[in-house]
Amino acid sequence: MRIYFEGKRLMKILIIGPLGAGKSSLAYAINRKFNLPRLNLDEICRNTADGGSYYPREEQFAKLDDFLKKHKDSWVSEGCQRYLYEKMQPDLIVDMRINRLVAIWRFTCRFWKAKKLIGKEIDKDLPVQAYHYRRVTLKKIMDYDFIGREINVEIAEFLAQSRVPVIKCRSFRDYDAVFTRIEEEPGKKLVDRNSVFI
């Protein structure tokens, strides 16, 4: 049985993966298809107005708590900051750990795409934003590759301890499988006269 409330799928979905995995693109697609509030963890831990400096941890946790209190029963969130996502309680986890070389290519392409957006007015919910821009250098690519490998280790440790159902996603070709799993996964049941059970 699929459970909806005022047209919104009642489910909490966490998407985790390294840099360049495509987390933001999948979260955006889920947001559009299932009408779920979306949270990019980057947006609560980094100040996009000044190019991405980090907020104090206490402020990050406060912003996360505010989001979770506002959206208790349904959301889609994506990120790679374990100290944040381990505090969340999802109904389903999407594991987007991908091939290392594919990740390098994707986050390099994201830098180029982001550069074209600097100074432009665009939808703030789009997967690529101007603040993602970094000057592409060999050192930068190597640094991000190292960070990505560390992130993958953290994800493996987190998933080994988690009892939440997990589905893997490697690219947009897996989106339909993810959407189907979301439809099939039991949601949180609400007893309310505005609830619609399908």
Beta strands, then each sheet from edge to edge (+ up, - down):
strand 1: 3-5
strand 2: 8-9
strand 3: 12-16
strand 4: 38-40
strand 5: 46-47
strand 6: 53-54
strand 7: 75-79
strand 8: 92-95
strand 9: 166-168
strand 10: 195-197
sheet 1: 2+ 1- 10+
sheet 2: 4+ 7+ 3+ 8+ 9+
sheet 3: 5+ 6-
end
